[in-house]
């Protein structure tokens, strides 16, 4: 039997830290957050931000090809009207970093030249887009506007990966609407089997990307980790309606990435100045489903009722006569629910009536014709009847054995190769997931956004009998806060703090008072959620039970200077907590 409870969490720091004496978990959280802010002033050489933002860079030249320094460059998000004003350096270069994915417009202005505008620039997750412009001689009142709709190549980064954009996320048909299915759009991504989907519903099985082991994948959302360190899967399957886009990175990415050979970076949607939303309902039921291969006549067709529904809504926060959030404060809300009420055809072995009465024919379970059943007390074979079957006296049945014979098994109802019993067993899923995000421009030099994701999943798994059923309760909470501060046009700082708590509680059939009485127990109290071990029936009998939980605090600090100068990177800051039963605490830094 696996441990009754296991809790793990992750907090890590890509930097050199002094080890200190043990302290309480709560104190440690506050200290780690403080260390993140302090270390954001440490300078290291790096090339790209470990997050789900992007960079727009470029160079200005005149008609002769000479560089243009001191020009004003404005990078504006066309969805939120948020802008970043820069000045080209002595090499004519400009760089705007830590930009949210989306559509942008770049404007270049310089005395003696016409104003140059590039529209329709699409910035993706962790991408560097180059926008070089050759200014024309003229006055600033004259304006040249170019739509940049052609394919943009990332020529400023050696990172190898693939971006799954919003169109693919929302329009590709996905059974179950899981973003995990989109990982297989990456060349070299395959499913290799495994037990992940058994222990975390909706997370998919073991996924190998580029030949790596499944445990080498790391998942981040908006720049902080959402990896369940117990199973190395996403701690929750965020609704595809809440995903802006995501990027898989497999090779030559920045050294600041850690905890996995393959990086999967997701970004959530944010509100814009326009109100956008969607509502959906997907339905599957028995009327349009085929009969399962094992669901043979005269068994009735296993019923299925599956509903997946939800909404998404984003825009500016507007309170009539009180607050106008256009160009300043935006919201995004998403809810997705799933209800599956079905039955699945389950096959297996059940003991015959003779076997339940202690009469065993060795040829039915042992190919050796000379096999015998030995009495453990006398070390002699049990007696046989006229048919040569061994007979175990009922006086040798234990109290638990008699209960199992009466309650656990059902009569065989099939004569097929590989099984003698078939049934349609209940399979239910109740899932609710919510994501809320607020973006706010504090002032010309500061912006902030906060996000909350809540996911609850309850699964009742099918089994041969009610005593062999198992349930699974997944509770996940993820919170994030990101603040960006502009010190000057060529120097800015961003700090991200995220908290992840993910629990998986797996239980067997819950013990009732009648069961306790049948077992002969008396003077006992009923514990909440007390249960049998999770039982499985096959040619033999096995039992498993267990649960896991992840607690994860991520902090990332990034300071971005002018083009070509050293950049500051601190993060991801993560602390790994591992609890088992009996409880113990393990810290990894």
C-alpha positions as CSV (number, residue, x, y, z in Angstrom):
1,X,0.0,0.0,0.0
2,X,1.3,3.4,-0.9
3,X,1.5,6.1,1.8
4,X,-1.9,7.5,2.9
5,X,-0.7,11.0,2.2
6,X,2.1,12.7,0.4
7,X,2.6,16.4,0.1
8,X,5.2,18.0,-2.1
9,X,6.0,21.6,-3.1
10,X,8.6,23.5,-4.9
11,X,10.5,26.7,-4.3
12,X,13.8,27.2,-6.0
13,X,16.4,29.9,-6.7
14,X,18.7,30.1,-9.7
15,X,21.5,31.9,-7.9
16,X,23.9,31.3,-5.0
17,X,22.2,31.3,-1.7
18,X,23.6,30.9,1.8
19,X,22.1,28.0,3.7
20,X,20.5,29.0,7.0
21,X,19.2,27.0,10.0
22,X,15.7,25.5,9.6
23,X,12.8,27.8,10.2
24,X,9.0,27.6,10.0
25,X,7.4,27.2,6.5
26,X,5.5,30.5,7.0
27,X,8.6,32.4,8.0
28,X,10.6,30.9,5.1
29,X,8.0,32.0,2.6
30,X,8.3,35.7,3.7
31,X,12.1,35.5,3.7
32,X,12.2,34.0,0.2
33,X,9.9,36.7,-1.2
34,X,12.1,39.4,0.5
35,X,15.3,37.8,-0.9
36,X,13.7,37.9,-4.4
37,X,13.3,41.7,-4.3
38,X,16.7,42.3,-2.8
39,X,18.5,40.1,-5.4
40,X,16.7,41.9,-8.2
41,X,19.6,44.4,-8.0
42,X,22.3,41.8,-8.7
43,X,23.6,42.0,-12.3
44,X,24.3,38.9,-14.4
45,X,24.8,38.3,-18.1
46,X,21.7,36.9,-19.9
47,X,19.8,37.1,-23.1
48,X,16.1,36.4,-22.7
49,X,13.5,36.7,-20.0
50,X,12.3,33.5,-18.4
51,X,8.6,34.3,-18.7
52,X,5.7,34.4,-21.0
53,X,6.4,37.9,-22.3
54,X,8.2,39.0,-25.4
55,X,10.6,41.6,-26.8
56,X,10.5,44.0,-29.7
57,X,13.9,45.3,-30.9
58,X,15.2,47.1,-34.0
59,X,17.6,49.6,-35.5
60,X,16.9,52.9,-37.2
61,X,18.9,54.1,-40.2
62,X,18.7,57.0,-42.7
63,X,18.4,56.6,-46.5
64,X,22.2,56.2,-46.8
65,X,22.2,53.3,-44.3
66,X,23.8,55.4,-41.5
67,X,22.5,54.9,-38.0
68,X,20.1,57.3,-36.4
69,X,20.7,57.8,-32.7
70,X,18.6,59.8,-30.2
71,X,15.3,59.1,-32.1
72,X,12.1,58.6,-30.2
73,X,10.5,55.1,-30.6
74,X,7.0,54.3,-29.2
75,X,5.9,50.7,-28.9
76,X,2.1,50.5,-28.3
77,X,-0.2,47.6,-27.6
78,X,-3.1,48.1,-29.9
79,X,-5.4,46.1,-27.7
80,X,-4.9,48.0,-24.4
81,X,-3.3,51.2,-25.7
82,X,-0.5,50.7,-23.3
83,X,2.8,52.2,-24.6
84,X,6.5,52.1,-24.0
85,X,8.6,55.1,-25.1
86,X,12.3,54.5,-25.9
87,X,15.3,56.4,-27.3
88,X,17.7,54.8,-29.8
89,X,21.2,54.5,-28.5
90,X,24.5,55.4,-30.2
91,X,24.2,52.4,-32.4
92,X,20.7,53.3,-33.5
93,X,19.2,50.4,-31.6
94,X,16.1,50.2,-29.4
95,X,14.7,47.3,-27.3
96,X,11.4,47.0,-25.5
97,X,11.3,44.0,-23.2
98,X,8.8,42.2,-20.9
99,X,5.9,43.0,-23.3
100,X,2.7,40.9,-23.1
101,X,1.9,38.8,-26.1
102,X,-0.4,40.5,-28.5
103,X,-0.7,43.0,-31.4
104,X,1.7,46.0,-31.4
105,X,2.4,49.2,-33.4
106,X,5.9,50.7,-33.5
107,X,6.4,54.4,-34.2
108,X,9.8,56.1,-34.9
109,X,10.1,59.9,-34.8
110,X,13.2,62.1,-35.4
111,X,13.6,65.7,-36.4
112,X,14.4,66.0,-40.1
113,X,12.8,62.7,-40.9
114,X,9.3,61.5,-41.7
115,X,7.4,59.6,-39.0
116,X,7.7,55.9,-39.6
117,X,4.9,53.5,-38.4
118,X,4.8,49.7,-38.4
119,X,1.4,48.3,-37.8
120,X,0.2,44.7,-37.2
121,X,3.2,43.4,-35.4
122,X,2.3,40.1,-33.6
123,X,4.3,39.3,-30.6
124,X,4.2,35.7,-29.3
125,X,5.2,34.1,-26.0
126,X,9.0,34.4,-25.3
127,X,9.6,35.7,-28.8
128,X,12.0,38.5,-29.9
129,X,10.6,40.4,-32.9
130,X,13.0,42.6,-34.9
131,X,11.5,45.8,-36.5
132,X,14.2,47.6,-38.4
133,X,13.2,50.9,-40.1
134,X,14.9,53.1,-42.7
135,X,13.7,56.7,-42.1
136,X,13.0,58.9,-45.1
137,X,14.0,62.6,-45.3
138,X,11.1,64.9,-44.6
139,X,9.2,66.5,-41.8
140,X,7.8,64.8,-38.7
141,X,4.3,65.8,-39.8
142,X,4.6,63.5,-42.8
143,X,3.7,59.9,-41.9
144,X,4.7,56.6,-43.6
145,X,2.6,53.6,-42.4
146,X,3.4,50.0,-43.2
147,X,1.4,46.9,-42.2
148,X,3.7,44.2,-41.0
149,X,1.6,41.2,-41.8
150,X,4.3,39.0,-43.2
151,X,5.8,36.1,-41.2
152,X,8.1,37.3,-38.5
153,X,11.3,35.3,-37.9
154,X,13.0,35.4,-34.5
155,X,16.5,36.1,-35.6
156,X,17.7,37.4,-32.2
157,X,17.4,34.2,-30.2
158,X,18.9,30.8,-30.6
159,X,16.1,29.1,-28.7
160,X,14.4,26.2,-30.6
161,X,10.7,25.8,-29.9
162,X,7.2,26.1,-31.3
163,X,4.4,28.6,-30.5
164,X,0.8,27.4,-30.4
165,X,-1.1,30.6,-31.0
166,X,-4.6,31.6,-29.9
167,X,-6.2,30.6,-33.2
168,X,-4.9,27.1,-32.9
169,X,-5.8,26.9,-29.2
170,X,-9.4,27.9,-29.7
171,X,-10.2,26.4,-33.2
172,X,-8.5,23.0,-33.2
173,X,-10.9,20.2,-32.2
174,X,-9.9,18.8,-28.8
175,X,-11.6,15.9,-27.1
176,X,-12.1,17.2,-23.6
177,X,-10.7,20.6,-24.5
178,X,-7.3,20.0,-22.9
179,X,-4.4,22.1,-23.8
180,X,-2.2,19.1,-23.1
181,X,-3.4,17.6,-26.4
182,X,-1.8,20.6,-28.2
183,X,1.6,19.6,-27.0
184,X,1.6,16.9,-29.7
185,X,1.7,19.6,-32.4
186,X,5.4,19.9,-31.5
187,X,7.5,17.6,-33.8
188,X,8.9,14.8,-31.6
189,X,6.2,14.9,-28.9
190,X,4.7,11.5,-28.3
191,X,2.7,9.8,-25.5
192,X,4.7,7.0,-24.0
193,X,2.1,5.6,-21.5
194,X,2.4,5.9,-17.8
195,X,0.2,6.4,-14.7
196,X,-0.1,10.2,-14.7
197,X,-3.7,10.2,-15.9
198,X,-4.6,7.6,-13.3
199,X,-3.4,9.8,-10.4
200,X,-4.3,13.2,-11.9
201,X,-7.4,13.4,-14.1
202,X,-7.0,15.5,-17.2
203,X,-3.2,15.8,-17.1
204,X,-2.5,13.2,-19.8
205,X,-0.1,10.3,-19.5
206,X,3.7,10.4,-19.8
207,X,4.6,12.8,-22.6
208,X,8.1,12.6,-24.2
209,X,9.2,15.7,-26.1
210,X,12.3,15.4,-28.3
211,X,13.2,12.0,-26.9
212,X,13.3,13.2,-23.3
213,X,11.8,11.4,-20.4
214,X,8.4,12.5,-19.3
215,X,9.8,13.7,-16.0
216,X,11.9,16.3,-17.8
217,X,9.0,18.6,-18.8
218,X,8.5,21.8,-16.9
219,X,5.3,23.9,-17.1
220,X,4.9,27.6,-16.4
221,X,1.8,29.9,-16.5
222,X,2.4,33.6,-16.9
223,X,6.0,33.1,-15.9
224,X,5.6,31.1,-12.7
225,X,5.6,27.3,-12.3
226,X,2.4,25.2,-12.4
227,X,4.2,21.8,-12.4
228,X,2.9,19.1,-10.0
229,X,6.3,17.8,-8.7
230,X,4.7,14.5,-7.6
231,X,3.7,13.4,-11.1
232,X,5.6,16.0,-13.2
233,X,2.4,17.1,-15.0
234,X,0.5,20.4,-15.1
235,X,-1.1,20.8,-11.7
236,X,-4.3,21.7,-13.5
237,X,-5.6,21.7,-17.0
238,X,-6.4,25.3,-17.6
239,X,-9.3,26.1,-19.9
240,X,-8.3,26.7,-23.5
241,X,-10.5,29.7,-23.5
242,X,-8.2,31.3,-20.9
243,X,-5.0,30.6,-22.9
244,X,-3.6,33.4,-25.0
245,X,-1.0,31.1,-26.4
246,X,1.9,28.9,-25.3
247,X,5.4,27.9,-26.4
248,X,7.3,24.6,-26.2
249,X,11.1,25.1,-26.0
250,X,13.3,22.1,-26.4
251,X,16.8,23.3,-27.1
252,X,19.3,26.2,-26.7
253,X,17.0,28.3,-24.5
254,X,18.4,30.5,-21.8
255,X,20.2,29.0,-18.9
256,X,17.8,30.7,-16.4
257,X,15.2,28.0,-17.3
258,X,15.4,25.1,-15.0
259,X,13.7,22.0,-13.6
260,X,13.2,20.4,-16.9
261,X,14.8,19.7,-20.3
262,X,11.7,20.8,-22.1
263,X,9.9,24.1,-21.2
264,X,6.2,24.6,-21.8
265,X,5.3,28.3,-21.2
266,X,1.7,29.4,-21.2
267,X,0.2,32.9,-21.0
268,X,-3.4,33.7,-20.0
269,X,-5.6,36.2,-21.8
270,X,-6.0,39.7,-20.5
271,X,-8.7,42.3,-21.1
272,X,-8.5,45.0,-23.7
273,X,-10.3,48.2,-24.4
274,X,-12.9,46.2,-26.3
275,X,-15.4,43.9,-24.6
276,X,-14.9,40.3,-25.9
277,X,-16.4,37.1,-24.7
278,X,-17.7,33.7,-25.5
279,X,-20.0,31.0,-24.2
280,X,-20.0,27.4,-25.1
281,X,-21.7,24.0,-24.4
282,X,-20.4,20.7,-25.8
283,X,-22.6,17.6,-25.4
284,X,-22.0,13.9,-25.9
285,X,-24.6,11.2,-25.1
286,X,-25.5,7.6,-25.7
287,X,-27.7,8.4,-28.7
288,X,-24.7,9.2,-30.9
289,X,-22.2,6.8,-29.4
290,X,-21.3,3.3,-30.6
291,X,-21.3,0.2,-28.5
292,X,-18.0,-0.6,-26.7
293,X,-16.2,-3.7,-28.0
294,X,-16.6,-5.5,-24.7
295,X,-20.1,-4.1,-24.3
296,X,-21.6,-7.2,-26.1
297,X,-25.3,-8.0,-26.4
298,X,-27.5,-8.7,-24.3
299,X,-25.7,-6.2,-22.1
300,X,-27.4,-2.8,-22.5
301,X,-25.4,0.0,-24.2
302,X,-23.3,1.7,-21.5
303,X,-25.0,5.1,-21.0
304,X,-23.1,8.4,-21.5
305,X,-24.0,11.9,-20.6
306,X,-21.2,14.4,-21.0
307,X,-21.6,18.2,-20.8
308,X,-18.8,20.7,-21.0
309,X,-19.8,24.3,-20.7
310,X,-18.5,27.7,-19.7
311,X,-17.8,31.3,-20.7
312,X,-15.0,33.8,-21.0
313,X,-15.3,37.6,-20.8
314,X,-12.7,40.4,-20.9
315,X,-12.6,44.1,-21.3
316,X,-12.1,47.4,-19.5
317,X,-13.5,47.8,-16.0
318,X,-16.3,50.4,-16.3
319,X,-18.5,51.6,-13.4
320,X,-20.9,54.2,-14.8
321,X,-20.4,57.7,-13.2
322,X,-17.7,56.2,-10.9
323,X,-14.8,54.7,-12.8
324,X,-13.6,54.5,-16.4
325,X,-10.9,51.9,-16.8
326,X,-10.3,52.4,-20.5
327,X,-6.5,52.5,-21.3
328,X,-5.9,51.7,-17.6
329,X,-7.7,48.8,-15.9
330,X,-8.8,45.6,-17.5
331,X,-10.4,42.4,-16.4
332,X,-10.7,38.8,-17.8
333,X,-12.9,36.1,-16.3
334,X,-13.3,32.5,-17.4
335,X,-15.3,29.5,-16.1
336,X,-15.4,26.0,-17.4
337,X,-17.4,23.1,-16.0
338,X,-17.6,19.4,-17.0
339,X,-20.1,16.9,-16.0
340,X,-19.8,13.2,-17.0
341,X,-22.5,10.8,-15.9
342,X,-21.8,7.6,-17.6
343,X,-21.1,3.9,-17.2
344,X,-18.1,2.0,-18.6
345,X,-18.0,-1.7,-19.4
346,X,-15.6,-3.4,-17.0
347,X,-14.5,-7.1,-17.3
348,X,-12.7,-9.4,-14.9
349,X,-12.7,-12.5,-12.9
350,X,-15.2,-13.5,-10.3
351,X,-15.0,-16.8,-8.2
352,X,-17.6,-19.4,-9.0
353,X,-20.1,-20.6,-6.4
354,X,-18.1,-23.7,-5.8
355,X,-15.0,-21.6,-5.1
356,X,-16.9,-19.4,-2.7
357,X,-17.9,-22.6,-0.8
358,X,-14.3,-23.7,-0.6
359,X,-14.3,-26.2,-3.6
360,X,-11.3,-25.6,-5.9
361,X,-10.4,-27.5,-9.1
362,X,-6.7,-26.7,-9.6
363,X,-7.0,-27.1,-13.3
364,X,-9.1,-23.9,-13.4
365,X,-6.3,-21.7,-12.2
366,X,-3.1,-23.7,-12.5
367,X,-1.8,-25.3,-15.7
368,X,0.2,-27.9,-13.7
369,X,-2.0,-31.1,-13.6
370,X,-0.2,-32.3,-10.4
371,X,-0.8,-29.0,-8.5
372,X,-2.2,-29.5,-5.0
373,X,-3.7,-27.2,-2.4
374,X,-1.8,-27.6,1.0
375,X,-3.4,-27.1,4.4
376,X,-1.1,-24.6,6.1
377,X,-1.8,-26.1,9.5
378,X,-1.1,-29.8,8.7
379,X,1.2,-29.2,5.7
380,X,-0.9,-31.9,4.0
381,X,-3.2,-31.6,1.0
382,X,-6.8,-30.8,1.6
383,X,-9.2,-33.7,1.0
384,X,-10.8,-34.0,-2.5
385,X,-14.3,-34.8,-3.6
386,X,-15.6,-37.3,-6.2
387,X,-14.6,-34.9,-9.0
388,X,-11.1,-34.5,-7.8
389,X,-11.6,-31.0,-6.5
390,X,-10.0,-29.9,-3.2
391,X,-12.4,-29.0,-0.5
392,X,-11.6,-26.4,2.2
393,X,-14.0,-26.8,5.2
394,X,-16.2,-23.8,5.9
395,X,-14.9,-23.9,9.5
396,X,-11.6,-22.7,8.2
397,X,-13.1,-19.5,6.7
398,X,-12.2,-16.4,8.6
399,X,-14.7,-13.7,9.5
400,X,-13.2,-11.4,6.9
401,X,-13.3,-14.3,4.3
402,X,-17.0,-14.9,5.0
403,X,-17.7,-11.1,4.6
404,X,-15.8,-11.0,1.3
405,X,-17.6,-14.1,0.0
406,X,-21.0,-12.5,0.8
407,X,-20.4,-8.9,-0.2
408,X,-17.3,-8.5,-2.5
409,X,-18.0,-10.9,-5.3
410,X,-20.8,-11.2,-7.9
411,X,-21.7,-14.4,-9.8
412,X,-19.9,-14.9,-13.1
413,X,-22.0,-13.8,-16.1
414,X,-19.7,-14.4,-19.1
415,X,-17.8,-17.2,-20.7
416,X,-15.2,-15.2,-22.7
417,X,-11.5,-15.7,-23.1
418,X,-9.7,-13.6,-20.5
419,X,-12.7,-12.9,-18.2
420,X,-15.8,-14.4,-16.8
421,X,-17.7,-11.3,-15.6
422,X,-18.8,-8.1,-17.3
423,X,-20.7,-5.1,-16.0
424,X,-21.5,-1.5,-16.7
425,X,-20.0,0.4,-13.8
426,X,-20.7,4.1,-13.0
427,X,-18.0,6.6,-14.0
428,X,-18.6,10.2,-13.0
429,X,-16.6,13.4,-13.3
430,X,-17.5,16.8,-11.7
431,X,-15.1,19.5,-12.7
432,X,-15.2,23.3,-12.1
433,X,-12.4,25.6,-13.1
434,X,-12.3,29.4,-12.7
435,X,-9.7,32.0,-13.8
436,X,-9.8,35.7,-13.0
437,X,-7.2,38.3,-14.0
438,X,-7.0,42.0,-13.5
439,X,-4.4,44.3,-15.3
440,X,-3.9,47.8,-14.0
441,X,-1.7,50.7,-15.2
442,X,-0.7,52.4,-12.0
443,X,1.0,55.3,-13.7
444,X,3.4,56.1,-16.6
445,X,6.1,54.0,-14.9
446,X,4.2,51.2,-13.1
447,X,1.8,48.4,-14.1
448,X,0.6,45.4,-12.3
449,X,-1.6,42.3,-12.9
450,X,-3.0,39.7,-10.6
451,X,-4.5,36.3,-11.5
452,X,-6.4,33.6,-9.5
453,X,-7.1,30.1,-10.9
454,X,-9.2,27.7,-8.9
455,X,-9.8,24.1,-10.1
456,X,-11.7,21.4,-8.4
457,X,-12.2,17.9,-9.9
458,X,-14.0,14.9,-8.4
459,X,-13.9,11.5,-10.2
460,X,-15.6,8.3,-9.3
461,X,-13.8,5.5,-11.1
462,X,-15.6,2.4,-12.5
463,X,-14.9,-1.1,-11.0
464,X,-16.1,-4.6,-11.0
465,X,-18.0,-4.2,-7.7
466,X,-18.9,-1.3,-5.4
467,X,-16.3,-2.4,-2.9
468,X,-13.6,-2.0,-5.5
469,X,-14.5,1.5,-6.6
470,X,-12.2,4.4,-6.0
471,X,-12.7,8.1,-6.0
472,X,-10.3,10.9,-6.7
473,X,-10.6,14.5,-5.3
474,X,-8.3,17.1,-6.9
475,X,-8.2,20.6,-5.4
476,X,-5.9,23.2,-6.9
477,X,-5.3,26.9,-6.1
478,X,-2.9,29.1,-8.1
479,X,-2.3,32.8,-7.4
480,X,0.1,35.2,-9.2
481,X,1.1,38.9,-8.9
482,X,3.3,40.6,-11.4
483,X,4.6,44.2,-11.1
484,X,6.6,46.1,-13.8
485,X,8.5,49.3,-13.0
486,X,10.1,51.6,-15.6
487,X,13.1,53.4,-14.1
488,X,13.9,55.2,-17.4
489,X,13.2,54.6,-21.1
490,X,16.0,52.0,-21.3
491,X,15.8,50.4,-17.8
492,X,12.9,48.5,-16.3
493,X,12.3,45.9,-13.6
494,X,9.7,43.2,-13.3
495,X,8.9,41.0,-10.3
496,X,6.6,38.0,-10.4
497,X,5.4,36.0,-7.4
498,X,3.2,32.9,-7.7
499,X,1.7,30.4,-5.3
500,X,0.5,26.9,-6.3
501,X,-1.2,24.4,-4.1
502,X,-2.4,21.2,-5.7
503,X,-3.9,18.2,-3.8
504,X,-5.0,14.8,-5.0
505,X,-6.9,12.6,-2.5
506,X,-7.5,9.0,-3.7
507,X,-10.0,7.0,-1.7
508,X,-11.6,3.6,-1.8
509,X,-15.1,2.6,-1.1
510,X,-16.2,4.4,2.1
511,X,-16.9,2.2,5.1
512,X,-20.4,2.2,6.4
513,X,-21.7,1.3,9.8
514,X,-23.2,-1.9,8.4
515,X,-19.8,-2.9,7.1
516,X,-18.2,-2.3,10.5
517,X,-20.9,-4.3,12.2
518,X,-20.4,-7.2,9.7
519,X,-16.7,-7.2,10.5
520,X,-17.5,-7.6,14.1
521,X,-16.2,-4.2,15.1
522,X,-17.8,-2.4,18.1
523,X,-17.3,0.7,20.2
524,X,-15.6,2.5,17.3
525,X,-16.1,6.1,16.0
526,X,-16.7,7.0,12.4
527,X,-13.9,9.0,10.8
528,X,-14.8,11.4,8.0
529,X,-13.9,9.9,4.6
530,X,-12.7,6.7,6.3
531,X,-12.4,4.1,3.6
532,X,-11.1,0.7,2.6
533,X,-7.9,0.5,0.6
534,X,-8.5,0.8,-3.1
535,X,-9.0,-2.8,-4.2
536,X,-8.4,-4.3,-7.6
537,X,-9.6,-7.7,-8.8
538,X,-7.8,-9.9,-11.4
539,X,-6.5,-13.4,-11.3
540,X,-5.2,-12.3,-7.8
541,X,-6.1,-9.5,-5.5
542,X,-4.2,-6.2,-5.1
543,X,-4.7,-3.1,-3.1
544,X,-3.4,0.5,-3.5
545,X,-4.3,3.8,-2.0
546,X,-2.7,7.1,-1.6
547,X,-2.8,10.8,-2.2
548,X,-0.5,13.7,-3.0
549,X,-0.3,17.4,-2.7
550,X,2.0,20.1,-4.1
551,X,2.7,23.4,-2.5
552,X,4.7,25.8,-4.7
553,X,5.8,29.4,-4.3
554,X,7.6,30.9,-7.3
555,X,9.3,34.3,-7.4
556,X,11.0,35.8,-10.4
557,X,12.8,39.1,-10.7
558,X,14.1,40.6,-14.0
559,X,15.8,43.9,-14.7
560,X,16.1,44.9,-18.4
561,X,18.6,47.6,-19.3
562,X,19.3,49.2,-22.7
563,X,20.1,47.1,-25.8
564,X,23.4,45.2,-25.5
565,X,24.0,45.9,-21.8
566,X,24.0,43.4,-19.0
567,X,20.5,42.2,-17.8
568,X,19.5,41.2,-14.4
569,X,17.8,37.8,-13.8
570,X,16.8,36.3,-10.5
571,X,14.5,33.3,-10.7
572,X,12.7,31.2,-10.8
573,X,12.7,31.2,-7.0
574,X,11.1,27.9,-5.8
575,X,11.1,25.9,-2.6
576,X,10.3,22.2,-2.7
577,X,8.3,20.9,0.3
578,X,7.8,17.1,0.5
579,X,5.5,15.6,3.1
580,X,4.9,11.9,3.5
581,X,3.1,9.7,6.0
582,X,4.4,9.7,8.8
583,X,4.9,13.4,8.1
584,X,8.3,14.7,7.4
585,X,9.7,17.8,5.7
586,X,12.3,18.0,3.0
587,X,13.7,21.2,1.7
588,X,15.5,21.5,-1.6
589,X,17.2,24.8,-2.6
